[in-house]
Amino acid sequence: MRSSISSWLRLTAAVALAASLGACAARPGGLASRGAGVSLARVALQSGDAAGALRLSSQVLTRHAGNPEALLIRGEALTRLGQLQAARAAFTQVLQAEPNSEPALVGLGRLRLIDDPATATILFRHALADAPGDGTA
């Protein structure tokens, strides 16, 4: 019981921090323009706030189109929100710039498992070839 309460408190604190810092990131010259927006988006995603992560990653992408870290977070957030076509597009955009991006290969592979297991297998094998010790791959 105590463990679940402390986990809940940590989650609540992380979400509150992400929300308050996200407000700063939205202002011109705010945190997103200094690169902290990606970190905030990652915290939001890890805290279970996919919508917040999507909003923050979109703010970063507005200022820095094609930012691979922001695109990866966007892809994962969209996946969690059930917007699978948009998630595929985000992961594909990362792979166009970085063909060996293990997180993008795995993210796209998970999505392709739904309708094209053969392509998913190819993506997973590619990720494993580039990161043989990676447990996620």
N, C-alpha and C positions, 0 to 999 in steps of 0.2 A: 504494500500500500504506500509506504513512504517513498519507495522508488518511483512509483507512478506519479505521485504528487510532485516530486522534484523534477521529473521529466516534463510534466505539464508546465511547471514554473519556468523551466529553461526555454521551452517552446514559446510560451507567452512572452517572455522577455525578448527572445530573438525576433518574434513577429513585431513587437512594439518598437524595437530598435530599427528594424527594416522599414517600418511605416514612417517613423519620424525622420530617418535619414533619407528616405525616398522623397519626402516633401522638399528637402534641401536639394536633392538631385534634380528636381524638376525645374528649379529656378535657373535663369541664364547665369552662367559662370558657376553653377552649383557643382555638387560632387560628381555628377555624371560626366561633366566636361573634363574632370581631372582623372578619370579612369576608375573612380570608386563605384560608379554605377554598376559595373560588372560584378564587383564584390557584393554589393547590396542585393543584386538580382540573385546571385548564388546563395546568399543567406536566406532570402525569401523562399527560394526553391527548396533548400534543405529543411526549412521550417514547415514545409507543406503548403506554402502560399503560392500556388502556380500562377494565379491571376496577378499577384504583385510582382512575381518574377517576370512575367510577360510584359507588364507595364514598364518595369525598370529596364529590361533588356531593349525594349522598343525605344526608350529614351536614349539609350546609348547608341543604338543603330541610327537614330535620327541625326546624331552629331557625327558618328563614325560609321558610315555605311560599310557593311561587309566585315565588321569586327567579328572574327571567328569565335571568340569566347561568348560574346553576346548572342551570336547566332546559335551556338550550342545550347545555351540556357533557354533561348526562345524555342528551339526544337523540343527540348525536354518539357518545358512548360506547356506548350501546345499539345504534346502527347498526353500529358496528365489531364488536360482539359478536354480531350477527345477530339481535337481539331487535327486529325491525322494528315490530311492533304497539306495543310500549312506547315505541319511539323516536318513532313517529307521534304518540302521545299527548303526549309531552313537547313536541314542536315545536308541536302544536296548542294546548297550554296557553299557550305563549309568545304565539302569535298571538291568542289570546283577550284577552290583556292588552295586547299591542302588535301591532296588525294589520299594521303596516308593518315589522316586524322582518326585515331582509334575511337574516340568518343562519337564522332560523326558516323563512322562505319557501324559501330554497335547500335547507335540510335536508329539509323536507317534500317539496319538489319532486323531489329525488333519490329519495326513497322512493316517490313516486307514479309515477315513470317505470316502475317494475316492473309495475304493474297498471292505471294510468290515465294514459297519456301526455298526454291532452288537459288533464286537471287539472294535471299537471306543467307544461305549457306556460303555463297561466294563472298559476301560482305564480311561474315564472321571469320572466314578463313583468311581474308586479307588483313583483318584486324589482328588476328593471332600471329600472322607472319611478321607484322610490324611490332607487336608487343607480346612475344611468346610467354612471358611470365605474368601477364596481366590476368587476374582472376575474372574480371568482368568480361573480357574478350573470350 
